[in-house]
Amino acid sequence: MENIRIQTTQNVDIEYELASIGDRILATLLDYLFFTAYGLLLLLLAALTKGVIFESMGLDVLYSLPILLYDLLCETFLEGKSFGKMIMKIKVVKLDGTQADFGAYLLRWLLRIVDTKVLSGAIALIAILVNGKGQRIGDMAAGTTVIKMKQKVQLSDTILTRVKPDYTVVFPEAAKLSDNDVAIIKEVVAVCIQSNNYEALNKLALKTKETMGITTNLPHAQFLTAVVQDYSYLGSSWNN
């Protein structure tokens, strides 16, 4: 499987598995199945109501408008996924590994016409093959790519980590970090330990200490784990 090395906002390089062209094509085909099911539902409603339900708005408009906006709306509200992408377990992310924003989704949507409609998708296919980062033209413009997701989402995959109610905060300075900082720390620690990439782990620890304005002799992995736990405890305290 092809991977992409992404530099996070913490200036640490981590690898993600790119969604293959086959994954993306299958996701699109699955989306087309949803379009077909939606069209059949509209036809059924039209038959049952003898067209009365569509008097204020034509059947063609009710069918074409949601499909036209489908990718933009799905990726915006489903965090980079359409229903087809959800089934294929792939999603759109920024090249720094963070969640894409509406502006990125909008650019991908606007340029989808060039990517997938002109020459029956050949432009998107060529762009992905040549680019090397899994990007069609819309992705290049938006600074995004499409990666594989983990098969199972647990609490350990979210920003917060479960801590005991009587947990004692080690580094109160963790409050200086953002949700995005902590999400990246969790991701990098997991990837680095799995791949024995201690150089990236050390680099992340040094950058985190600099951001928090602290010094500590704790081993880097232990330090970063404590920071995530501290942030989680402090975050739960803020929400109570």
C-alpha positions as CSV (number, residue, x, y, z in Angstrom):
1,M,0.0,0.0,0.0
2,E,1.2,3.5,-0.8
3,N,1.9,5.8,2.1
4,I,2.2,9.6,2.4
5,R,4.5,11.4,4.8
6,I,2.8,14.4,6.3
7,Q,4.4,17.1,8.3
8,T,2.1,18.1,11.2
9,T,1.8,21.6,12.7
10,Q,4.2,20.3,15.3
11,N,6.8,20.0,12.6
12,V,6.9,16.2,13.0
13,D,6.6,13.8,10.0
14,I,4.2,10.9,10.3
15,E,3.0,8.4,7.7
16,Y,-0.6,7.7,6.7
17,E,-1.8,5.0,4.3
18,L,-3.2,6.6,1.2
19,A,-6.6,5.5,-0.1
20,S,-6.0,3.6,-3.3
21,I,-7.6,4.5,-6.6
22,G,-9.7,1.4,-6.3
23,D,-10.9,2.5,-2.8
24,R,-12.0,5.9,-4.2
25,I,-13.7,4.5,-7.3
26,L,-15.6,2.0,-5.2
27,A,-16.6,4.7,-2.8
28,T,-17.9,6.7,-5.7
29,L,-19.8,3.7,-7.1
30,L,-21.4,3.2,-3.7
31,D,-22.5,6.9,-3.6
32,Y,-24.1,6.3,-7.0
33,L,-26.1,3.4,-5.5
34,F,-27.4,5.9,-2.9
35,F,-28.3,8.3,-5.7
36,T,-30.2,5.5,-7.4
37,A,-32.0,4.5,-4.2
38,Y,-32.9,8.2,-3.6
39,G,-34.3,8.5,-7.2
40,L,-36.4,5.3,-6.8
41,L,-37.8,6.6,-3.5
42,L,-38.8,9.9,-5.2
43,L,-40.5,8.0,-8.0
44,L,-42.3,5.8,-5.4
45,L,-43.5,8.9,-3.5
46,A,-44.6,10.5,-6.8
47,A,-46.6,7.4,-7.7
48,L,-48.2,7.1,-4.2
49,T,-49.2,10.7,-4.1
50,K,-50.0,11.1,-7.8
51,G,-47.4,13.8,-8.0
52,V,-49.2,16.1,-5.5
53,I,-46.1,16.1,-3.2
54,F,-44.0,17.6,-6.0
55,E,-46.3,20.4,-7.0
56,S,-44.4,23.1,-5.3
57,M,-41.0,21.8,-6.6
58,G,-40.5,19.7,-9.7
59,L,-39.3,16.1,-9.4
60,D,-36.2,16.9,-11.4
61,V,-35.2,19.6,-9.0
62,L,-35.8,17.5,-5.9
63,Y,-33.6,14.8,-7.4
64,S,-30.8,16.8,-9.0
65,L,-30.2,19.4,-6.3
66,P,-29.3,17.1,-3.4
67,I,-27.1,15.0,-5.7
68,L,-25.4,18.2,-6.9
69,L,-24.6,19.2,-3.3
70,Y,-24.1,15.7,-2.0
71,D,-20.3,15.6,-1.8
72,L,-20.0,19.1,-0.4
73,L,-22.7,18.5,2.3
74,C,-21.5,15.0,3.2
75,E,-17.8,16.0,3.6
76,T,-18.7,19.1,5.6
77,F,-21.1,17.4,8.0
78,L,-19.4,13.9,8.1
79,E,-15.9,15.1,8.6
80,G,-14.4,14.4,5.2
81,K,-16.5,11.4,4.3
82,S,-19.4,10.6,2.0
83,F,-21.5,7.6,2.7
84,G,-19.5,5.7,0.1
85,K,-16.2,6.8,1.8
86,M,-17.6,5.7,5.2
87,I,-18.2,2.2,3.9
88,M,-14.8,2.1,2.3
89,K,-13.2,3.5,5.5
90,I,-11.5,6.4,3.8
91,K,-11.7,10.1,4.4
92,V,-10.4,13.6,3.3
93,V,-7.7,15.2,5.4
94,K,-5.5,18.2,5.1
95,L,-1.8,17.6,4.3
96,D,-0.9,18.4,7.9
97,G,-3.0,15.5,9.0
98,T,-5.8,17.7,10.5
99,Q,-9.4,17.8,9.6
100,A,-10.2,19.8,6.5
101,D,-12.4,22.8,6.8
102,F,-15.4,24.0,4.8
103,G,-13.1,26.1,2.4
104,A,-11.2,22.9,1.5
105,Y,-14.3,20.9,0.9
106,L,-15.7,23.7,-1.2
107,L,-12.6,23.8,-3.4
108,R,-12.8,20.0,-3.9
109,W,-16.4,20.2,-4.8
110,L,-16.0,23.1,-7.3
111,L,-13.2,21.3,-9.1
112,R,-14.9,18.0,-9.1
113,I,-16.4,18.9,-12.4
114,V,-12.9,19.2,-13.9
115,D,-11.7,16.1,-12.2
116,T,-14.5,13.7,-12.8
117,K,-16.8,15.0,-15.5
118,V,-14.2,16.1,-18.1
119,L,-12.9,13.0,-20.0
120,S,-15.0,10.7,-17.8
121,G,-12.7,11.1,-14.8
122,A,-9.4,10.5,-16.7
123,I,-8.1,13.9,-15.4
124,A,-8.5,12.8,-11.8
125,L,-7.0,9.4,-12.5
126,I,-3.9,10.9,-14.2
127,A,-3.5,13.6,-11.5
128,I,-3.6,11.0,-8.7
129,L,-1.1,8.7,-10.5
130,V,1.3,11.5,-11.3
131,N,1.0,13.5,-8.1
132,G,2.3,10.9,-5.7
133,K,0.2,12.2,-2.8
134,G,-3.1,10.8,-3.7
135,Q,-4.4,14.1,-4.9
136,R,-6.7,15.0,-7.8
137,I,-6.8,18.6,-9.0
138,G,-9.4,19.5,-6.3
139,D,-7.1,18.1,-3.6
140,M,-4.1,20.0,-4.9
141,A,-6.1,23.3,-4.8
142,A,-7.5,22.5,-1.3
143,G,-4.3,21.1,0.2
144,T,-6.0,17.8,1.0
145,T,-5.7,14.1,0.2
146,V,-7.6,11.0,1.0
147,I,-6.4,8.4,3.5
148,K,-7.5,5.1,5.0
149,M,-9.1,5.3,8.4
150,K,-8.7,3.0,11.3
151,Q,-11.2,0.2,11.3
152,K,-12.4,0.8,14.8
153,V,-12.8,4.1,16.6
154,Q,-12.4,4.0,20.4
155,L,-11.9,6.6,23.1
156,S,-8.2,6.2,22.5
157,D,-8.7,7.5,18.9
158,T,-10.3,10.8,20.1
159,I,-8.6,13.8,21.6
160,L,-9.4,12.9,25.2
161,T,-8.1,10.0,27.2
162,R,-10.0,8.4,30.1
163,V,-8.5,9.5,33.4
164,K,-9.6,8.7,37.0
165,P,-11.7,11.3,38.9
166,D,-8.9,11.6,41.5
167,Y,-6.2,12.1,38.8
168,T,-3.4,14.5,39.8
169,V,-2.3,16.9,37.0
170,V,1.4,16.6,36.4
171,F,1.8,19.6,34.0
172,P,-0.8,22.3,34.4
173,E,0.8,24.0,31.4
174,A,-1.0,21.5,29.2
175,A,-3.8,24.0,29.3
176,K,-1.7,26.1,26.8
177,L,-2.2,23.4,24.1
178,S,-5.1,23.3,21.7
179,D,-7.3,20.4,20.7
180,N,-5.4,20.1,17.5
181,D,-2.0,20.0,19.3
182,V,-3.2,17.2,21.6
183,A,-4.8,15.2,18.7
184,I,-1.5,15.4,16.8
185,I,0.5,14.3,20.0
186,K,-1.8,11.3,20.4
187,E,-1.5,10.3,16.7
188,V,2.3,10.8,16.6
189,V,3.0,8.9,19.8
190,A,0.9,5.9,18.6
191,V,2.6,5.9,15.2
192,C,6.1,6.4,16.5
193,I,5.9,3.7,19.1
194,Q,4.5,1.2,16.6
195,S,7.2,2.0,14.1
196,N,10.0,2.5,16.6
197,N,10.5,6.1,15.2
198,Y,12.0,7.6,18.3
199,E,13.6,10.4,16.5
200,A,10.2,11.9,15.6
201,L,9.0,11.2,19.1
202,N,11.9,13.1,20.6
203,K,11.4,16.0,18.2
204,L,7.7,16.2,19.2
205,A,8.5,16.1,22.9
206,L,11.0,19.0,22.6
207,K,8.5,21.0,20.5
208,T,5.8,20.3,23.1
209,K,8.0,21.4,26.0
210,E,8.8,24.6,24.1
211,T,5.1,25.3,23.5
212,M,4.3,24.7,27.2
213,G,7.3,26.6,28.5
214,I,8.6,23.8,30.7
215,T,11.5,21.5,31.3
216,T,11.3,17.9,32.6
217,N,13.5,14.8,32.8
218,L,10.7,12.4,32.1
219,P,11.3,10.1,29.2
220,H,9.8,11.5,26.0
221,A,7.0,9.0,25.6
222,Q,6.1,9.1,29.3
223,F,6.1,12.9,29.1
224,L,3.8,13.1,26.1
225,T,1.4,10.5,27.6
226,A,1.2,12.6,30.8
227,V,0.5,15.7,28.7
228,V,-2.4,14.1,27.0
229,Q,-3.8,12.8,30.3
230,D,-3.4,16.3,31.9
231,Y,-5.2,17.9,29.0
232,S,-8.0,15.4,29.1
233,Y,-8.5,15.9,32.9
234,L,-8.3,19.7,32.5
235,G,-10.7,19.5,29.6
236,S,-13.2,17.5,31.5
237,S,-12.9,20.0,34.4
238,W,-13.7,22.9,32.0
239,N,-16.8,21.2,30.8
240,N,-18.2,20.5,34.3
